[in-house]
Amino acid sequence: MDPYFVLTANQSRKKKVEIMMRQLFWTTFTVLWGLFAMAPFAAAQDLTPQQLNRILKRFPQADRDGDGKLSPEEIAPLRERFEKAQKKKKQNLAPTQAPRKGPIPTHADLQYGDHKNAVMDVWLADSTKSTPIVVAIHGGGFKSGDKSKYHGCAELQACLENGVSFASINYRFRDEDPRGLLACLHDSKRAIQFIRHRAKEWNIDKERVAAYGGSAGAGTTLWLACHDDMADPKSADPVLRESSRLAVAGLLATQATYDVLQWKDILPLQQKWTPEMEKASEPGILLAYGVQSLAELDSEKGKAIRKERDMLAWMSADDPPIWMKNNMRGGPVAMNDQNHWNHHPEHVVRLKKQADEVGMQTIAIAPSVGLKPNPETSMIDFLFEHLGLDPSR
């Protein structure tokens, strides 16, 4: 017989034994917990006759002298087993902290806003001159994700090696604020302003602030790159007096606009868009816009809400250079294929078309629909180039 199959069979038997032993252990623990957890059992007299009978019935071997009763001395070993099992279970259930990846931040979990999620990690480059900074914005559909995604990432390492500071931010999620996506976007806007507010202290060059992200982080970066400057010179909050503009942006798996009602005209659909499909999408649409009804979106207030979230409408010639890449397959989109819907390469096609029309500089990569620049510049090289780093570094 082939030695591989002998080994596999032996391993299989061993695995079954291990599983049976684990099952026996936890069965014993469960029984002991049910019998003992609600009563002290250091001595037999601490238990009711009914409890003693149940223990004796379940563990007859505990009656060492065979008198049909359990003495304190006979109960004690069961108690010891129970306590060991209980300790083991607590250890197994105890949360484990994942080891930190990459270099330790100069500032960790630094609060930049009034929400519990408005925190950032910052790595300051070792430099005698003011440094550029690259800000990473995580994805997750505005309902999940964390700044730790970028701990130890290649972009962080490249930045620190080349005298560029780095930050990774969190932001509130869309269901934590009645404004929906806009609240998430404005947290990221404040993060950029907060970094500029700390520029002197952190040795940051205010004119060389870049951002990049994936999925929701990409769309947020695009919104920051295209939106007019949101600085408020008259604000009582010094952070909000700072510029929100970027010097350069990188987008991975982006969306073209957060005026999501436009998506049916941007993406090829497997079936014709119908009023019934719009009705089925209504809960998500209302949450995204922060409104109470679709009819509200037709009002002047609703039009302003849509415009505020529409990166395509904000694009203009004075916007920073943008690198964007969507690797998702092309072709018609099924309504229930949210991943394809959110990251379809036609998002990049639409952005490139608008950027070309207004005179923005872009690198657009979407191989499945024919956008294949040759040679293909990497995102970090593109960011560094437009942050003024020596390309021969």
C-alpha positions in Angstrom: 0.0 0.0 0.0 1.2 3.5 -0.7 2.9 5.0 2.4 1.0 8.2 1.9 -2.4 6.5 2.4 -1.1 4.6 5.4 0.0 7.8 7.0 -3.2 9.5 6.1 -5.2 6.7 7.6 -3.2 6.7 10.8 -3.6 10.5 11.0 -7.3 10.1 10.5 -7.6 7.6 13.4 -5.5 9.8 15.6 -7.6 12.8 14.7 -10.8 10.9 15.6 -9.3 9.9 19.0 -8.4 13.6 19.7 -11.9 14.7 18.8 -13.5 12.0 21.0 -11.2 13.0 23.9 -12.1 16.7 23.5 -15.8 15.8 23.4 -15.5 13.6 26.5 -13.7 16.4 28.3 -16.3 19.1 27.5 -19.2 16.6 28.2 -17.7 16.0 31.6 -17.2 19.7 32.2 -20.8 20.5 31.1 -22.2 17.9 33.5 -20.1 19.0 36.4 -21.0 22.6 35.7 -24.7 21.7 35.7 -24.3 19.8 39.0 -22.0 22.0 40.9 -22.0 25.5 39.5 -25.0 26.7 41.6 -23.8 25.2 44.9 -20.6 24.9 46.9 -19.4 21.3 46.9 -16.4 21.3 49.2 -18.3 18.8 51.3 -21.1 16.4 50.7 -23.3 18.2 53.3 -23.2 21.3 51.1 -25.2 19.5 48.4 -28.9 18.5 48.5 -29.8 14.8 48.4 -31.1 15.2 44.9 -27.8 16.7 43.8 -25.8 13.9 45.5 -27.9 11.3 43.8 -27.4 12.9 40.4 -23.7 13.0 40.9 -23.6 9.4 42.1 -25.7 8.3 39.1 -23.4 10.2 36.6 -20.1 9.2 38.3 -20.7 5.9 40.2 -16.9 5.3 40.3 -16.7 8.2 42.7 -18.2 6.0 45.4 -14.9 4.3 46.3 -16.1 2.5 49.4 -19.3 1.2 47.7 -21.7 2.3 50.4 -24.0 4.1 48.0 -23.2 7.5 49.4 -20.7 10.2 48.5 -18.5 11.4 51.4 -16.7 14.8 51.4 -13.5 12.9 50.6 -15.2 11.3 47.5 -16.6 14.6 46.4 -13.3 16.4 46.5 -11.7 14.8 43.4 -14.7 15.8 41.3 -14.4 19.3 42.6 -10.8 19.4 41.5 -11.7 18.1 38.1 -14.4 20.8 37.8 -12.1 23.6 38.8 -9.4 22.5 36.4 -12.0 22.3 33.6 -13.4 25.7 34.5 -9.9 27.3 34.4 -9.1 25.7 31.1 -12.3 27.0 29.6 -11.7 30.5 30.8 -8.2 30.4 29.3 -9.6 29.2 26.0 -12.2 31.9 26.0 -9.8 34.7 27.0 -9.3 37.1 24.1 -5.8 37.0 22.6 -4.2 40.2 21.4 -2.7 39.9 18.0 0.9 40.8 17.8 1.6 44.2 16.4 2.9 44.2 12.9 5.6 46.5 11.7 7.2 49.4 13.5 5.6 50.9 16.6 3.7 54.2 15.8 5.1 57.4 17.1 1.5 58.2 18.2 -1.0 55.3 18.7 -4.8 55.7 19.0 -4.5 59.5 18.9 -8.0 61.1 19.1 -8.5 63.6 16.3 -12.3 64.1 16.6 -15.3 63.8 19.0 -16.3 60.2 18.0 -14.8 57.1 19.7 -13.7 55.9 16.2 -12.0 59.2 15.3 -8.5 57.9 16.2 -5.3 57.6 14.2 -1.9 56.0 14.3 1.0 58.1 13.2 4.6 57.2 12.2 6.9 60.2 12.0 9.9 59.8 9.7 13.3 60.5 11.1 14.3 63.7 9.3 15.8 67.1 10.0 13.6 68.7 7.3 9.8 68.8 7.2 8.5 65.6 5.7 5.6 64.7 3.4 2.9 62.4 4.9 0.8 59.6 3.4 -2.5 58.9 5.0 -4.1 55.4 4.7 -7.9 55.1 4.9 -9.3 51.6 5.4 -12.2 50.0 3.5 -15.1 48.0 4.8 -18.2 49.4 3.2 -18.3 52.2 5.9 -19.6 49.6 8.3 -16.4 47.7 9.3 -12.6 47.8 9.0 -9.8 49.1 11.1 -6.6 51.2 10.8 -4.5 48.2 11.9 -4.9 46.9 8.3 -2.0 49.1 7.4 0.3 48.2 10.3 3.5 46.8 8.7 2.2 47.3 5.1 4.6 47.8 2.2 3.5 51.5 1.8 4.4 52.2 5.5 7.8 50.6 5.1 8.5 52.4 1.9 7.5 55.8 3.4 9.7 55.5 6.5 12.6 54.3 4.4 12.3 57.3 2.2 11.8 60.0 4.8 8.0 60.2 4.5 5.7 60.1 7.5 2.6 57.9 7.5 -0.8 57.8 9.2 -3.6 55.2 9.3 -7.0 56.4 10.5 -10.3 55.1 11.8 -13.7 56.9 11.3 -17.2 56.4 12.5 -19.4 53.9 10.6 -22.4 54.8 8.5 -25.0 53.4 11.0 -23.5 55.5 13.9 -24.7 58.9 12.6 -28.0 60.1 10.9 -25.9 61.7 8.2 -24.9 58.2 6.9 -21.9 58.2 4.6 -21.3 61.9 5.0 -20.4 61.5 8.6 -17.7 59.0 7.7 -16.4 61.3 5.0 -16.2 64.2 7.3 -14.3 62.3 9.9 -11.6 61.6 7.3 -11.7 65.2 6.2 -11.0 66.3 9.8 -8.2 63.7 10.1 -6.4 65.5 7.2 -7.0 68.9 8.9 -5.9 67.5 12.2 -2.6 66.4 10.7 -2.0 69.9 9.3 -2.9 71.4 12.6 0.0 69.3 14.1 2.3 69.9 11.2 4.8 72.1 13.1 4.9 69.8 16.1 5.3 66.7 13.9 7.7 68.3 11.3 5.2 67.8 8.5 5.1 69.8 5.3 1.5 71.0 5.0 1.7 71.2 1.2 2.7 67.6 0.8 -0.2 65.6 2.3 -1.3 62.5 0.3 -3.9 59.8 0.9 -4.8 56.4 -0.4 -7.2 53.6 0.5 -9.1 50.6 -0.7 -12.8 50.2 -1.5 -14.6 52.7 0.9 -11.2 54.1 1.7 -10.6 54.7 -2.0 -13.9 56.4 -2.5 -13.2 58.6 0.6 -9.8 59.5 -0.8 -11.4 60.4 -4.1 -13.9 62.6 -2.3 -11.1 64.4 -0.5 -9.1 64.8 -3.7 -12.0 66.3 -5.7 -14.0 68.3 -3.2 -13.3 72.0 -2.9 -11.3 73.0 0.1 -13.4 72.6 3.2 -11.3 74.8 5.5 -13.4 77.2 7.6 -11.2 80.2 8.4 -13.7 81.6 10.8 -14.2 78.4 12.9 -13.6 78.6 16.6 -12.0 75.1 16.2 -8.4 75.6 15.0 -8.4 72.2 13.3 -11.3 73.2 11.0 -9.4 76.3 9.9 -6.9 74.0 8.1 -7.1 72.9 4.5 -8.7 69.6 3.6 -7.0 69.4 0.2 -4.6 66.6 -0.9 -1.4 66.8 -3.0 -1.9 63.4 -4.6 -4.3 60.4 -4.2 -4.2 56.7 -4.7 -7.4 54.6 -5.2 -7.6 50.8 -5.0 -11.0 49.2 -5.9 -12.7 52.6 -6.0 -16.2 53.8 -6.6 -16.8 56.7 -9.1 -19.4 58.5 -7.0 -21.3 58.2 -3.8 -24.4 59.6 -5.5 -25.3 55.9 -5.8 -28.4 56.6 -7.9 -26.0 57.2 -10.8 -24.5 53.7 -10.6 -27.3 52.1 -12.7 -26.1 54.4 -15.5 -22.4 53.8 -15.0 -22.4 50.0 -14.7 -23.7 47.4 -17.2 -26.6 45.6 -15.5 -27.6 42.0 -16.1 -31.3 43.1 -16.2 -33.0 46.4 -16.9 -33.4 48.7 -13.9 -37.0 48.7 -12.7 -39.0 50.6 -10.1 -39.2 47.4 -8.2 -35.4 47.1 -8.1 -35.2 50.7 -6.8 -37.7 49.9 -4.1 -35.7 46.9 -3.0 -32.6 49.0 -2.8 -34.4 51.8 -0.9 -33.2 50.9 2.7 -29.5 51.0 1.7 -30.0 54.2 -0.4 -31.8 56.0 2.5 -29.0 55.0 4.9 -26.3 56.2 2.4 -27.9 59.6 1.9 -29.1 60.1 5.5 -32.7 60.9 4.3 -36.1 59.5 5.2 -37.6 58.8 1.8 -36.6 58.6 -1.9 -39.0 61.5 -2.5 -36.8 63.6 -0.3 -33.9 63.2 -2.7 -36.0 65.1 -5.4 -36.2 68.2 -3.2 -33.7 71.0 -3.2 -32.3 69.7 0.0 -32.0 66.2 -1.5 -30.2 67.5 -4.6 -27.7 69.3 -2.3 -27.2 66.0 -0.4 -26.5 64.1 -3.7 -24.2 66.8 -5.0 -22.1 66.8 -1.7 -21.5 63.0 -2.2 -20.8 63.2 -5.9 -17.1 63.1 -6.6 -17.7 63.3 -10.4 -19.5 66.6 -9.9 -16.6 68.0 -7.9 -13.8 67.1 -10.3 -12.0 70.0 -11.8 -8.6 70.9 -13.4 -7.1 72.1 -10.1 -7.6 68.8 -8.4 -4.6 66.7 -7.5 -3.2 63.8 -9.6 -4.9 60.5 -9.0 -3.7 56.9 -9.4 -6.6 54.4 -9.6 -6.8 50.7 -10.2 -9.8 48.3 -10.2 -8.8 44.6 -10.9 -12.4 43.3 -10.7 -13.7 41.5 -13.8 -15.9 43.4 -16.2 -19.2 42.5 -17.8 -22.8 42.7 -16.7 -23.5 43.1 -12.9 -26.0 41.0 -11.0 -27.9 43.1 -8.4 -27.0 40.7 -5.6 -23.3 40.7 -6.4 -22.4 43.5 -4.1 -18.6 43.0 -4.5 -18.8 43.3 -8.3 -21.2 46.2 -8.0 -18.9 48.2 -5.7 -15.6 47.5 -7.4 -16.5 47.1 -11.1 -13.8 48.4 -13.5 -16.4 50.7 -15.1 -16.1 52.9 -12.0 -12.5 53.7 -13.2 -13.6 54.1 -16.8 -16.1 56.7 -15.7 -13.6 58.5 -13.5 -11.0 58.6 -16.3 -13.5 60.0 -18.8 -14.5 62.8 -16.4 -10.9 63.5 -15.5 -9.9 63.8 -19.1 -12.8 66.1 -19.8 -11.8 68.5 -17.0 -8.1 68.2 -17.4 -7.0 66.2 -14.4 -3.9 64.1 -14.4 -4.6 60.4 -13.8 -3.2 56.9 -14.2 -6.1 54.6 -14.7 -5.7 50.8 -14.5 -8.5 48.3 -15.2 -7.1 45.4 -17.3 -10.5 43.7 -17.8 -11.8 46.7 -19.8 -8.6 47.5 -21.6 -7.0 50.1 -19.4 -3.4 48.8 -19.3 -0.8 51.5 -19.2 2.7 50.3 -20.2 4.8 50.5 -18.2 2.5 50.4 -15.2 3.6 52.8 -12.5 3.0 51.5 -9.0 0.8 53.5 -6.6 3.6 54.3 -4.1 5.9 55.5 -6.9 3.1 57.7 -8.2 2.5 59.2 -4.7 6.2 59.7 -4.1 6.7 61.4 -7.5 4.0 63.9 -6.7 5.2 64.5 -3.2 8.5 65.7 -4.7 10.7 62.7 -3.9 13.7 62.0 -6.1 12.6 59.3 -8.6 16.2 57.8 -8.5 16.0 57.2 -4.7 
